[in-house]
């Protein structure tokens, strides 16, 4: 009787865990689907990327600066 009880208990725990895992996977799939639906179009994403890139480059000082002394001595 004890063995049967343990078997049923383990089986029910396995079923509950399986159901929880499958529900979590389903919720994850729904969340990804909603994310893809709400995502901006490719053209808008590209515009935003270029805009951010240009703003970032405007903030940086120029890489080349004028030297303080001449390159060659005359």
mmCIF file of the N, C-alpha and C atoms, coordinates in Angstrom:
data_MODEL
# 
_entry.id   MODEL 
# 
loop_
_atom_site.group_PDB 
_atom_site.id 
_atom_site.type_symbol 
_atom_site.label_atom_id 
_atom_site.label_alt_id 
_atom_site.label_comp_id 
_atom_site.label_asym_id 
_atom_site.label_entity_id 
_atom_site.label_seq_id 
_atom_site.pdbx_PDB_ins_code 
_atom_site.Cartn_x 
_atom_site.Cartn_y 
_atom_site.Cartn_z 
_atom_site.occupancy 
_atom_site.B_iso_or_equiv 
_atom_site.pdbx_formal_charge 
_atom_site.auth_seq_id 
_atom_site.auth_comp_id 
_atom_site.auth_asym_id 
_atom_site.auth_atom_id 
_atom_site.pdbx_PDB_model_num 
ATOM 1   N N  . UNK A 1 1  ? 0.824  -1.190 0.000   1.00 0.00 ? 1  UNK A N  1 
ATOM 2   C CA . UNK A 1 1  ? 0.000  0.000  0.000   1.00 0.00 ? 1  UNK A CA 1 
ATOM 3   C C  . UNK A 1 1  ? 0.874  1.262  0.000   1.00 0.00 ? 1  UNK A C  1 
ATOM 4   N N  . UNK A 1 2  ? 1.954  1.190  0.776   1.00 0.00 ? 2  UNK A N  1 
ATOM 5   C CA . UNK A 1 2  ? 2.875  2.336  0.854   1.00 0.00 ? 2  UNK A CA 1 
ATOM 6   C C  . UNK A 1 2  ? 3.522  2.605  -0.503  1.00 0.00 ? 2  UNK A C  1 
ATOM 7   N N  . UNK A 1 3  ? 3.914  1.562  -1.228  1.00 0.00 ? 3  UNK A N  1 
ATOM 8   C CA . UNK A 1 3  ? 4.541  1.711  -2.547  1.00 0.00 ? 3  UNK A CA 1 
ATOM 9   C C  . UNK A 1 3  ? 3.563  2.333  -3.548  1.00 0.00 ? 3  UNK A C  1 
ATOM 10  N N  . UNK A 1 4  ? 2.324  1.924  -3.491  1.00 0.00 ? 4  UNK A N  1 
ATOM 11  C CA . UNK A 1 4  ? 1.310  2.459  -4.407  1.00 0.00 ? 4  UNK A CA 1 
ATOM 12  C C  . UNK A 1 4  ? 1.086  3.944  -4.107  1.00 0.00 ? 4  UNK A C  1 
ATOM 13  N N  . UNK A 1 5  ? 1.027  4.282  -2.835  1.00 0.00 ? 5  UNK A N  1 
ATOM 14  C CA . UNK A 1 5  ? 0.820  5.674  -2.441  1.00 0.00 ? 5  UNK A CA 1 
ATOM 15  C C  . UNK A 1 5  ? 1.981  6.551  -2.938  1.00 0.00 ? 5  UNK A C  1 
ATOM 16  N N  . UNK A 1 6  ? 3.227  6.077  -2.754  1.00 0.00 ? 6  UNK A N  1 
ATOM 17  C CA . UNK A 1 6  ? 4.397  6.834  -3.220  1.00 0.00 ? 6  UNK A CA 1 
ATOM 18  C C  . UNK A 1 6  ? 4.382  6.962  -4.742  1.00 0.00 ? 6  UNK A C  1 
ATOM 19  N N  . UNK A 1 7  ? 4.004  5.908  -5.442  1.00 0.00 ? 7  UNK A N  1 
ATOM 20  C CA . UNK A 1 7  ? 3.951  5.937  -6.906  1.00 0.00 ? 7  UNK A CA 1 
ATOM 21  C C  . UNK A 1 7  ? 2.926  6.977  -7.387  1.00 0.00 ? 7  UNK A C  1 
ATOM 22  N N  . UNK A 1 8  ? 1.751  6.971  -6.760  1.00 0.00 ? 8  UNK A N  1 
ATOM 23  C CA . UNK A 1 8  ? 0.704  7.930  -7.142  1.00 0.00 ? 8  UNK A CA 1 
ATOM 24  C C  . UNK A 1 8  ? 1.148  9.358  -6.823  1.00 0.00 ? 8  UNK A C  1 
ATOM 25  N N  . UNK A 1 9  ? 1.801  9.533  -5.671  1.00 0.00 ? 9  UNK A N  1 
ATOM 26  C CA . UNK A 1 9  ? 2.270  10.859 -5.277  1.00 0.00 ? 9  UNK A CA 1 
ATOM 27  C C  . UNK A 1 9  ? 3.309  11.382 -6.272  1.00 0.00 ? 9  UNK A C  1 
ATOM 28  N N  . UNK A 1 10 ? 4.261  10.544 -6.638  1.00 0.00 ? 10 UNK A N  1 
ATOM 29  C CA . UNK A 1 10 ? 5.301  10.958 -7.595  1.00 0.00 ? 10 UNK A CA 1 
ATOM 30  C C  . UNK A 1 10 ? 4.692  11.225 -8.962  1.00 0.00 ? 10 UNK A C  1 
ATOM 31  N N  . UNK A 1 11 ? 3.747  10.397 -9.372  1.00 0.00 ? 11 UNK A N  1 
ATOM 32  C CA . UNK A 1 11 ? 3.105  10.585 -10.666 1.00 0.00 ? 11 UNK A CA 1 
ATOM 33  C C  . UNK A 1 11 ? 2.331  11.901 -10.706 1.00 0.00 ? 11 UNK A C  1 
ATOM 34  N N  . UNK A 1 12 ? 1.589  12.201 -9.655  1.00 0.00 ? 12 UNK A N  1 
ATOM 35  C CA . UNK A 1 12 ? 0.837  13.457 -9.623  1.00 0.00 ? 12 UNK A CA 1 
ATOM 36  C C  . UNK A 1 12 ? 1.763  14.675 -9.584  1.00 0.00 ? 12 UNK A C  1 
ATOM 37  N N  . UNK A 1 13 ? 2.858  14.577 -8.832  1.00 0.00 ? 13 UNK A N  1 
ATOM 38  C CA . UNK A 1 13 ? 3.827  15.678 -8.811  1.00 0.00 ? 13 UNK A CA 1 
ATOM 39  C C  . UNK A 1 13 ? 4.441  15.881 -10.194 1.00 0.00 ? 13 UNK A C  1 
ATOM 40  N N  . UNK A 1 14 ? 4.737  14.793 -10.877 1.00 0.00 ? 14 UNK A N  1 
ATOM 41  C CA . UNK A 1 14 ? 5.278  14.890 -12.239 1.00 0.00 ? 14 UNK A CA 1 
ATOM 42  C C  . UNK A 1 14 ? 4.288  15.529 -13.194 1.00 0.00 ? 14 UNK A C  1 
ATOM 43  N N  . UNK A 1 15 ? 3.018  15.157 -13.073 1.00 0.00 ? 15 UNK A N  1 
ATOM 44  C CA . UNK A 1 15 ? 1.990  15.751 -13.928 1.00 0.00 ? 15 UNK A CA 1 
ATOM 45  C C  . UNK A 1 15 ? 1.839  17.243 -13.653 1.00 0.00 ? 15 UNK A C  1 
ATOM 46  N N  . UNK A 1 16 ? 1.838  17.603 -12.389 1.00 0.00 ? 16 UNK A N  1 
ATOM 47  C CA . UNK A 1 16 ? 1.711  19.021 -12.030 1.00 0.00 ? 16 UNK A CA 1 
ATOM 48  C C  . UNK A 1 16 ? 2.900  19.815 -12.566 1.00 0.00 ? 16 UNK A C  1 
ATOM 49  N N  . UNK A 1 17 ? 4.112  19.284 -12.407 1.00 0.00 ? 17 UNK A N  1 
ATOM 50  C CA . UNK A 1 17 ? 5.294  19.970 -12.920 1.00 0.00 ? 17 UNK A CA 1 
ATOM 51  C C  . UNK A 1 17 ? 5.259  20.080 -14.446 1.00 0.00 ? 17 UNK A C  1 
ATOM 52  N N  . UNK A 1 18 ? 4.820  19.015 -15.100 1.00 0.00 ? 18 UNK A N  1 
ATOM 53  C CA . UNK A 1 18 ? 4.708  19.045 -16.560 1.00 0.00 ? 18 UNK A CA 1 
ATOM 54  C C  . UNK A 1 18 ? 3.719  20.094 -17.029 1.00 0.00 ? 18 UNK A C  1 
ATOM 55  N N  . UNK A 1 19 ? 2.592  20.191 -16.341 1.00 0.00 ? 19 UNK A N  1 
ATOM 56  C CA . UNK A 1 19 ? 1.585  21.195 -16.704 1.00 0.00 ? 19 UNK A CA 1 
ATOM 57  C C  . UNK A 1 19 ? 2.140  22.602 -16.476 1.00 0.00 ? 19 UNK A C  1 
ATOM 58  N N  . UNK A 1 20 ? 2.842  22.809 -15.364 1.00 0.00 ? 20 UNK A N  1 
ATOM 59  C CA . UNK A 1 20 ? 3.427  24.126 -15.094 1.00 0.00 ? 20 UNK A CA 1 
ATOM 60  C C  . UNK A 1 20 ? 4.461  24.511 -16.152 1.00 0.00 ? 20 UNK A C  1 
ATOM 61  N N  . UNK A 1 21 ? 5.305  23.565 -16.534 1.00 0.00 ? 21 UNK A N  1 
ATOM 62  C CA . UNK A 1 21 ? 6.317  23.850 -17.550 1.00 0.00 ? 21 UNK A CA 1 
ATOM 63  C C  . UNK A 1 21 ? 5.660  24.194 -18.877 1.00 0.00 ? 21 UNK A C  1 
ATOM 64  N N  . UNK A 1 22 ? 4.664  23.421 -19.275 1.00 0.00 ? 22 UNK A N  1 
ATOM 65  C CA . UNK A 1 22 ? 4.003  23.704 -20.548 1.00 0.00 ? 22 UNK A CA 1 
ATOM 66  C C  . UNK A 1 22 ? 3.258  25.048 -20.506 1.00 0.00 ? 22 UNK A C  1 
ATOM 67  N N  . UNK A 1 23 ? 2.668  25.399 -19.368 1.00 0.00 ? 23 UNK A N  1 
ATOM 68  C CA . UNK A 1 23 ? 2.023  26.710 -19.253 1.00 0.00 ? 23 UNK A CA 1 
ATOM 69  C C  . UNK A 1 23 ? 3.035  27.848 -19.338 1.00 0.00 ? 23 UNK A C  1 
ATOM 70  N N  . UNK A 1 24 ? 4.183  27.681 -18.685 1.00 0.00 ? 24 UNK A N  1 
ATOM 71  C CA . UNK A 1 24 ? 5.215  28.707 -18.760 1.00 0.00 ? 24 UNK A CA 1 
ATOM 72  C C  . UNK A 1 24 ? 5.727  28.875 -20.184 1.00 0.00 ? 24 UNK A C  1 
ATOM 73  N N  . UNK A 1 25 ? 5.908  27.769 -20.899 1.00 0.00 ? 25 UNK A N  1 
ATOM 74  C CA . UNK A 1 25 ? 6.342  27.853 -22.293 1.00 0.00 ? 25 UNK A CA 1 
ATOM 75  C C  . UNK A 1 25 ? 5.293  28.554 -23.149 1.00 0.00 ? 25 UNK A C  1 
ATOM 76  N N  . UNK A 1 26 ? 4.031  28.274 -22.899 1.00 0.00 ? 26 UNK A N  1 
ATOM 77  C CA . UNK A 1 26 ? 2.954  28.895 -23.665 1.00 0.00 ? 26 UNK A CA 1 
ATOM 78  C C  . UNK A 1 26 ? 2.903  30.403 -23.396 1.00 0.00 ? 26 UNK A C  1 
ATOM 79  N N  . UNK A 1 27 ? 3.055  30.800 -22.132 1.00 0.00 ? 27 UNK A N  1 
ATOM 80  C CA . UNK A 1 27 ? 3.056  32.224 -21.793 1.00 0.00 ? 27 UNK A CA 1 
ATOM 81  C C  . UNK A 1 27 ? 4.248  32.911 -22.451 1.00 0.00 ? 27 UNK A C  1 
ATOM 82  N N  . UNK A 1 28 ? 5.406  32.243 -22.456 1.00 0.00 ? 28 UNK A N  1 
ATOM 83  C CA . UNK A 1 28 ? 6.589  32.800 -23.097 1.00 0.00 ? 28 UNK A CA 1 
ATOM 84  C C  . UNK A 1 28 ? 6.346  32.984 -24.597 1.00 0.00 ? 28 UNK A C  1 
ATOM 85  N N  . UNK A 1 29 ? 5.704  32.038 -25.226 1.00 0.00 ? 29 UNK A N  1 
ATOM 86  C CA . UNK A 1 29 ? 5.388  32.134 -26.658 1.00 0.00 ? 29 UNK A CA 1 
ATOM 87  C C  . UNK A 1 29 ? 4.440  33.298 -26.913 1.00 0.00 ? 29 UNK A C  1 
ATOM 88  N N  . UNK A 1 30 ? 3.421  33.455 -26.082 1.00 0.00 ? 30 UNK A N  1 
ATOM 89  C CA . UNK A 1 30 ? 2.479  34.563 -26.239 1.00 0.00 ? 30 UNK A CA 1 
ATOM 90  C C  . UNK A 1 30 ? 3.193  35.910 -26.066 1.00 0.00 ? 30 UNK A C  1 
ATOM 91  N N  . UNK A 1 31 ? 4.077  35.987 -25.075 1.00 0.00 ? 31 UNK A N  1 
ATOM 92  C CA . UNK A 1 31 ? 4.800  37.242 -24.833 1.00 0.00 ? 31 UNK A CA 1 
ATOM 93  C C  . UNK A 1 31 ? 5.668  37.593 -26.035 1.00 0.00 ? 31 UNK A C  1 
ATOM 94  N N  . UNK A 1 32 ? 6.346  36.615 -26.614 1.00 0.00 ? 32 UNK A N  1 
ATOM 95  C CA . UNK A 1 32 ? 7.180  36.873 -27.793 1.00 0.00 ? 32 UNK A CA 1 
ATOM 96  C C  . UNK A 1 32 ? 6.318  37.300 -28.969 1.00 0.00 ? 32 UNK A C  1 
ATOM 97  N N  . UNK A 1 33 ? 5.162  36.672 -29.115 1.00 0.00 ? 33 UNK A N  1 
ATOM 98  C CA . UNK A 1 33 ? 4.249  37.023 -30.206 1.00 0.00 ? 33 UNK A CA 1 
ATOM 99  C C  . UNK A 1 33 ? 3.760  38.459 -30.053 1.00 0.00 ? 33 UNK A C  1 
ATOM 100 N N  . UNK A 1 34 ? 3.411  38.851 -28.839 1.00 0.00 ? 34 UNK A N  1 
ATOM 101 C CA . UNK A 1 34 ? 2.969  40.226 -28.591 1.00 0.00 ? 34 UNK A CA 1 
ATOM 102 C C  . UNK A 1 34 ? 4.109  41.197 -28.856 1.00 0.00 ? 34 UNK A C  1 
ATOM 103 N N  . UNK A 1 35 ? 5.318  40.837 -28.442 1.00 0.00 ? 35 UNK A N  1 
ATOM 104 C CA . UNK A 1 35 ? 6.476  41.694 -28.657 1.00 0.00 ? 35 UNK A CA 1 
ATOM 105 C C  . UNK A 1 35 ? 6.715  41.908 -30.147 1.00 0.00 ? 35 UNK A C  1 
ATOM 106 N N  . UNK A 1 36 ? 6.618  40.847 -30.936 1.00 0.00 ? 36 UNK A N  1 
ATOM 107 C CA . UNK A 1 36 ? 6.825  40.966 -32.376 1.00 0.00 ? 36 UNK A CA 1 
ATOM 108 C C  . UNK A 1 36 ? 5.709  41.783 -33.019 1.00 0.00 ? 36 UNK A C  1 
ATOM 109 N N  . UNK A 1 37 ? 4.502  41.709 -32.488 1.00 0.00 ? 37 UNK A N  1 
ATOM 110 C CA . UNK A 1 37 ? 3.387  42.464 -33.041 1.00 0.00 ? 37 UNK A CA 1 
ATOM 111 C C  . UNK A 1 37 ? 3.549  43.955 -32.757 1.00 0.00 ? 37 UNK A C  1 
ATOM 112 N N  . UNK A 1 38 ? 4.019  44.302 -31.560 1.00 0.00 ? 38 UNK A N  1 
ATOM 113 C CA . UNK A 1 38 ? 4.146  45.695 -31.169 1.00 0.00 ? 38 UNK A CA 1 
ATOM 114 C C  . UNK A 1 38 ? 5.438  46.338 -31.652 1.00 0.00 ? 38 UNK A C  1 
ATOM 115 N N  . UNK A 1 39 ? 6.343  45.547 -32.215 1.00 0.00 ? 39 UNK A N  1 
ATOM 116 C CA . UNK A 1 39 ? 7.635  46.047 -32.649 1.00 0.00 ? 39 UNK A CA 1 
ATOM 117 C C  . UNK A 1 39 ? 7.486  47.047 -33.792 1.00 0.00 ? 39 UNK A C  1 
ATOM 118 N N  . UNK A 1 40 ? 8.387  48.027 -33.847 1.00 0.00 ? 40 UNK A N  1 
ATOM 119 C CA . UNK A 1 40 ? 8.376  49.009 -34.931 1.00 0.00 ? 40 UNK A CA 1 
ATOM 120 C C  . UNK A 1 40 ? 8.746  48.329 -36.243 1.00 0.00 ? 40 UNK A C  1 
ATOM 121 N N  . UNK A 1 41 ? 8.352  48.971 -37.337 1.00 0.00 ? 41 UNK A N  1 
ATOM 122 C CA . UNK A 1 41 ? 8.707  48.426 -38.643 1.00 0.00 ? 41 UNK A CA 1 
ATOM 123 C C  . UNK A 1 41 ? 10.213 48.555 -38.857 1.00 0.00 ? 41 UNK A C  1 
ATOM 124 N N  . UNK A 1 42 ? 10.748 47.837 -39.853 1.00 0.00 ? 42 UNK A N  1 
ATOM 125 C CA . UNK A 1 42 ? 12.173 47.845 -40.122 1.00 0.00 ? 42 UNK A CA 1 
ATOM 126 C C  . UNK A 1 42 ? 12.642 49.239 -40.514 1.00 0.00 ? 42 UNK A C  1 
ATOM 127 N N  . UNK A 1 43 ? 11.854 49.955 -41.311 1.00 0.00 ? 43 UNK A N  1 
ATOM 128 C CA . UNK A 1 43 ? 12.249 51.294 -41.753 1.00 0.00 ? 43 UNK A CA 1 
ATOM 129 C C  . UNK A 1 43 ? 12.354 52.232 -40.558 1.00 0.00 ? 43 UNK A C  1 
ATOM 130 N N  . UNK A 1 44 ? 11.390 52.133 -39.650 1.00 0.00 ? 44 UNK A N  1 
ATOM 131 C CA . UNK A 1 44 ? 11.412 52.986 -38.463 1.00 0.00 ? 44 UNK A CA 1 
ATOM 132 C C  . UNK A 1 44 ? 12.589 52.637 -37.554 1.00 0.00 ? 44 UNK A C  1 
ATOM 133 N N  . UNK A 1 45 ? 12.887 51.349 -37.424 1.00 0.00 ? 45 UNK A N  1 
ATOM 134 C CA . UNK A 1 45 ? 14.032 50.937 -36.613 1.00 0.00 ? 45 UNK A CA 1 
ATOM 135 C C  . UNK A 1 45 ? 15.329 51.473 -37.199 1.00 0.00 ? 45 UNK A C  1 
ATOM 136 N N  . UNK A 1 46 ? 15.432 51.418 -38.539 1.00 0.00 ? 46 UNK A N  1 
ATOM 137 C CA . UNK A 1 46 ? 16.642 51.897 -39.200 1.00 0.00 ? 46 UNK A CA 1 
ATOM 138 C C  . UNK A 1 46 ? 16.793 53.399 -39.000 1.00 0.00 ? 46 UNK A C  1 
ATOM 139 N N  . UNK A 1 47 ? 15.707 54.135 -39.135 1.00 0.00 ? 47 UNK A N  1 
ATOM 140 C CA . UNK A 1 47 ? 15.751 55.585 -38.903 1.00 0.00 ? 47 UNK A CA 1 
ATOM 141 C C  . UNK A 1 47 ? 16.208 55.896 -37.485 1.00 0.00 ? 47 UNK A C  1 
ATOM 142 N N  . UNK A 1 48 ? 15.664 55.158 -36.543 1.00 0.00 ? 48 UNK A N  1 
ATOM 143 C CA . UNK A 1 48 ? 16.024 55.390 -35.135 1.00 0.00 ? 48 UNK A CA 1 
ATOM 144 C C  . UNK A 1 48 ? 17.503 55.071 -34.892 1.00 0.00 ? 48 UNK A C  1 
ATOM 145 N N  . UNK A 1 49 ? 17.997 53.997 -35.507 1.00 0.00 ? 49 UNK A N  1 
ATOM 146 C CA . UNK A 1 49 ? 19.399 53.610 -35.343 1.00 0.00 ? 49 UNK A CA 1 
ATOM 147 C C  . UNK A 1 49 ? 20.313 54.696 -35.903 1.00 0.00 ? 49 UNK A C  1 
ATOM 148 N N  . UNK A 1 50 ? 19.979 55.204 -37.097 1.00 0.00 ? 50 UNK A N  1 
ATOM 149 C CA . UNK A 1 50 ? 20.802 56.251 -37.712 1.00 0.00 ? 50 UNK A CA 1 
ATOM 150 C C  . UNK A 1 50 ? 20.741 57.523 -36.876 1.00 0.00 ? 50 UNK A C  1 
ATOM 151 N N  . UNK A 1 51 ? 19.571 57.866 -36.382 1.00 0.00 ? 51 UNK A N  1 
ATOM 152 C CA . UNK A 1 51 ? 19.413 59.061 -35.555 1.00 0.00 ? 51 UNK A CA 1 
ATOM 153 C C  . UNK A 1 51 ? 20.263 58.959 -34.286 1.00 0.00 ? 51 UNK A C  1 
ATOM 154 N N  . UNK A 1 52 ? 20.213 57.814 -33.617 1.00 0.00 ? 52 UNK A N  1 
ATOM 155 C CA . UNK A 1 52 ? 21.018 57.624 -32.404 1.00 0.00 ? 52 UNK A CA 1 
ATOM 156 C C  . UNK A 1 52 ? 22.512 57.673 -32.720 1.00 0.00 ? 52 UNK A C  1 
ATOM 157 N N  . UNK A 1 53 ? 22.914 57.086 -33.852 1.00 0.00 ? 53 UNK A N  1 
ATOM 158 C CA . UNK A 1 53 ? 24.319 57.078 -34.251 1.00 0.00 ? 53 UNK A CA 1 
ATOM 159 C C  . UNK A 1 53 ? 24.814 58.498 -34.500 1.00 0.00 ? 53 UNK A C  1 
ATOM 160 N N  . UNK A 1 54 ? 24.025 59.302 -35.208 1.00 0.00 ? 54 UNK A N  1 
ATOM 161 C CA . UNK A 1 54 ? 24.428 60.678 -35.486 1.00 0.00 ? 54 UNK A CA 1 
ATOM 162 C C  . UNK A 1 54 ? 24.487 61.511 -34.214 1.00 0.00 ? 54 UNK A C  1 
ATOM 163 N N  . UNK A 1 55 ? 23.525 61.326 -33.315 1.00 0.00 ? 55 UNK A N  1 
ATOM 164 C CA . UNK A 1 55 ? 23.549 62.068 -32.054 1.00 0.00 ? 55 UNK A CA 1 
ATOM 165 C C  . UNK A 1 55 ? 24.767 61.698 -31.220 1.00 0.00 ? 55 UNK A C  1 
ATOM 166 N N  . UNK A 1 56 ? 25.131 60.425 -31.228 1.00 0.00 ? 56 UNK A N  1 
ATOM 167 C CA . UNK A 1 56 ? 26.281 59.976 -30.462 1.00 0.00 ? 56 UNK A CA 1 
ATOM 168 C C  . UNK A 1 56 ? 27.564 60.582 -31.031 1.00 0.00 ? 56 UNK A C  1 
ATOM 169 N N  . UNK A 1 57 ? 27.659 60.646 -32.362 1.00 0.00 ? 57 UNK A N  1 
ATOM 170 C CA . UNK A 1 57 ? 28.867 61.195 -32.980 1.00 0.00 ? 57 UNK A CA 1 
ATOM 171 C C  . UNK A 1 57 ? 28.959 62.712 -32.822 1.00 0.00 ? 57 UNK A C  1 
ATOM 172 N N  . UNK A 1 58 ? 27.843 63.395 -32.682 1.00 0.00 ? 58 UNK A N  1 
ATOM 173 C CA . UNK A 1 58 ? 27.887 64.840 -32.478 1.00 0.00 ? 58 UNK A CA 1 
ATOM 174 C C  . UNK A 1 58 ? 28.462 65.178 -31.109 1.00 0.00 ? 58 UNK A C  1 
ATOM 175 N N  . UNK A 1 59 ? 28.246 64.317 -30.148 1.00 0.00 ? 59 UNK A N  1 
ATOM 176 C CA . UNK A 1 59 ? 28.707 64.591 -28.791 1.00 0.00 ? 59 UNK A CA 1 
ATOM 177 C C  . UNK A 1 59 ? 30.214 64.391 -28.643 1.00 0.00 ? 59 UNK A C  1 
ATOM 178 N N  . UNK A 1 60 ? 30.803 63.493 -29.474 1.00 0.00 ? 60 UNK A N  1 
ATOM 179 C CA . UNK A 1 60 ? 32.230 63.204 -29.357 1.00 0.00 ? 60 UNK A CA 1 
ATOM 180 C C  . UNK A 1 60 ? 33.054 64.314 -29.998 1.00 0.00 ? 60 UNK A C  1 
ATOM 181 N N  . UNK A 1 61 ? 34.186 64.679 -29.395 1.00 0.00 ? 61 UNK A N  1 
ATOM 182 C CA . UNK A 1 61 ? 35.059 65.658 -30.041 1.00 0.00 ? 61 UNK A CA 1 
ATOM 183 C C  . UNK A 1 61 ? 35.738 65.016 -31.254 1.00 0.00 ? 61 UNK A C  1 
ATOM 184 N N  . UNK A 1 62 ? 36.240 65.835 -32.178 1.00 0.00 ? 62 UNK A N  1 
ATOM 185 C CA . UNK A 1 62 ? 36.892 65.255 -33.347 1.00 0.00 ? 62 UNK A CA 1 
ATOM 186 C C  . UNK A 1 62 ? 38.140 64.477 -32.950 1.00 0.00 ? 62 UNK A C  1 
ATOM 187 N N  . UNK A 1 63 ? 38.439 63.438 -33.719 1.00 0.00 ? 63 UNK A N  1 
ATOM 188 C CA . UNK A 1 63 ? 39.566 62.569 -33.384 1.00 0.00 ? 63 UNK A CA 1 
ATOM 189 C C  . UNK A 1 63 ? 40.893 63.255 -33.695 1.00 0.00 ? 63 UNK A C  1 
ATOM 190 N N  . UNK A 1 64 ? 40.949 64.018 -34.776 1.00 0.00 ? 64 UNK A N  1 
ATOM 191 C CA . UNK A 1 64 ? 42.194 64.680 -35.179 1.00 0.00 ? 64 UNK A CA 1 
ATOM 192 C C  . UNK A 1 64 ? 42.192 66.123 -34.687 1.00 0.00 ? 64 UNK A C  1 
ATOM 193 N N  . UNK A 1 65 ? 43.301 66.522 -34.100 1.00 0.00 ? 65 UNK A N  1 
ATOM 194 C CA . UNK A 1 65 ? 43.434 67.911 -33.669 1.00 0.00 ? 65 UNK A CA 1 
ATOM 195 C C  . UNK A 1 65 ? 44.657 68.513 -34.354 1.00 0.00 ? 65 UNK A C  1 
ATOM 196 N N  . UNK A 1 66 ? 44.658 69.789 -34.502 1.00 0.00 ? 66 UNK A N  1 
ATOM 197 C CA . UNK A 1 66 ? 45.790 70.455 -35.138 1.00 0.00 ? 66 UNK A CA 1 
ATOM 198 C C  . UNK A 1 66 ? 46.999 70.396 -34.205 1.00 0.00 ? 66 UNK A C  1 
ATOM 199 N N  . UNK A 1 67 ? 48.202 70.100 -34.752 1.00 0.00 ? 67 UNK A N  1 
ATOM 200 C CA . UNK A 1 67 ? 49.379 70.049 -33.892 1.00 0.00 ? 67 UNK A CA 1 
ATOM 201 C C  . UNK A 1 67 ? 49.803 71.449 -33.454 1.00 0.00 ? 67 UNK A C  1 
ATOM 202 N N  . UNK A 1 68 ? 50.479 71.501 -32.323 1.00 0.00 ? 68 UNK A N  1 
ATOM 203 C CA . UNK A 1 68 ? 50.937 72.785 -31.789 1.00 0.00 ? 68 UNK A CA 1 
ATOM 204 C C  . UNK A 1 68 ? 52.219 73.266 -32.472 1.00 0.00 ? 68 UNK A C  1 
ATOM 205 N N  . UNK A 1 69 ? 52.994 72.372 -33.041 1.00 0.00 ? 69 UNK A N  1 
ATOM 206 C CA . UNK A 1 69 ? 54.265 72.758 -33.673 1.00 0.00 ? 69 UNK A CA 1 
ATOM 207 C C  . UNK A 1 69 ? 54.313 72.197 -35.088 1.00 0.00 ? 69 UNK A C  1 
ATOM 208 N N  . UNK A 1 70 ? 55.133 72.728 -35.916 1.00 0.00 ? 70 UNK A N  1 
ATOM 209 C CA . UNK A 1 70 ? 55.222 72.224 -37.288 1.00 0.00 ? 70 UNK A CA 1 
ATOM 210 C C  . UNK A 1 70 ? 55.786 70.800 -37.313 1.00 0.00 ? 70 UNK A C  1 
ATOM 211 N N  . UNK A 1 71 ? 55.464 70.080 -38.391 1.00 0.00 ? 71 UNK A N  1 
ATOM 212 C CA . UNK A 1 71 ? 55.890 68.693 -38.502 1.00 0.00 ? 71 UNK A CA 1 
ATOM 213 C C  . UNK A 1 71 ? 57.386 68.589 -38.764 1.00 0.00 ? 71 UNK A C  1 
ATOM 214 N N  . UNK A 1 72 ? 57.868 69.427 -39.642 1.00 0.00 ? 72 UNK A N  1 
ATOM 215 C CA . UNK A 1 72 ? 59.312 69.393 -39.986 1.00 0.00 ? 72 UNK A CA 1 
ATOM 216 C C  . UNK A 1 72 ? 59.965 70.705 -39.608 1.00 0.00 ? 72 UNK A C  1 
ATOM 217 N N  . UNK A 1 73 ? 61.236 70.639 -39.221 1.00 0.00 ? 73 UNK A N  1 
ATOM 218 C CA . UNK A 1 73 ? 61.999 71.859 -38.924 1.00 0.00 ? 73 UNK A CA 1 
ATOM 219 C C  . UNK A 1 73 ? 62.628 72.360 -40.212 1.00 0.00 ? 73 UNK A C  1 
ATOM 220 N N  . UNK A 1 74 ? 62.575 73.642 -40.398 1.00 0.00 ? 74 UNK A N  1 
ATOM 221 C CA . UNK A 1 74 ? 63.176 74.232 -41.617 1.00 0.00 ? 74 UNK A CA 1 
ATOM 222 C C  . UNK A 1 74 ? 64.423 74.970 -41.257 1.00 0.00 ? 74 UNK A C  1 
# 
